[in-house]
């Protein structure tokens, strides 16, 4: 870590009443430029805002005569048993939030009994994050580069560290117009050891960091990555049914519906608003993973009821990490699991499979 950047050193469980309180609290311990990078989106942030507001487009139908008690959150994805349908989405530069960086997140995710997705742009090596997770299953994310040696380096490092799947992020062929970063003249103050030797990330902006990503992506790359690694390939950044079907036809083992948390294409629809059509197109050929805008257990419920198999968290985890280290991360997962259990109990859903059969209704609102 850089001696010039003072990340939070707070450790311990955090009290959570409302997840939306966390960014306010975290902004007091994360330097402004770094906080705005974590919290911000593209353009005027319409898509970022709609990601969370869109969950209000659907209502959950309560069920009271089902004879259900003590809902069970355990589920399975790509052969991995997990204690909750929540996983950690890939997130760059977690050292901005806390001095333990991705290691702290991995420890908290492991304690929550689920899967950590490690970013290529982590502030710790794949191996360090794997060790911090204590052997818990981890996925490893890659942005394809124009430099094939770099791509092989990342994939080799991921395999060596014991990756259970490769997450191929395809929605960042160019950086979104992140106006807060431009106003702050934000550059990364910390190293990113997974890419050292190819890119010196410290002192670079996100636009500079993404400038070498592959822009012309042939879908055959999915099968090539799968053949090279002998691992399942999860294609992340899917926002259209057509792309989901193309990815599956070229060997994708799972589809990850996401708009990058509103950080890429401003004006794109909310991730939740396109989930159902994508899940219907996939038609259970492969698992569907969902993220972007998730802040409540009810959001997780609605996503699963709309076709997702599991749901990813990202920004709230950064805030938990900043406020309490690995225990703060676990507090975030615990709180959303708590809300999810309430939703399951009040809808008569004993298992995650039951949520997939739960009924949602269209809300008549202008939100």
PyMOL commands that set and color helices and strands:
alter all, ss='L'
color gray80, all
select helices_A, chain A and resi 19-26+32-39+46-57+94-96+101-111+126-132+148-160+179-184+193-195+206-212+220-229+241-249+260-262+271-282+297-305+315-347+352-356
alter helices_A, ss='H'
color red, helices_A
select strands_A, chain A and resi 58-60+75-77+80-82+86-88+116-118+138-143+165-169+232-238+254-257+287-290+310-313+360-362
alter strands_A, ss='S'
color yellow, strands_A
deselect
rebuild
show_as cartoon
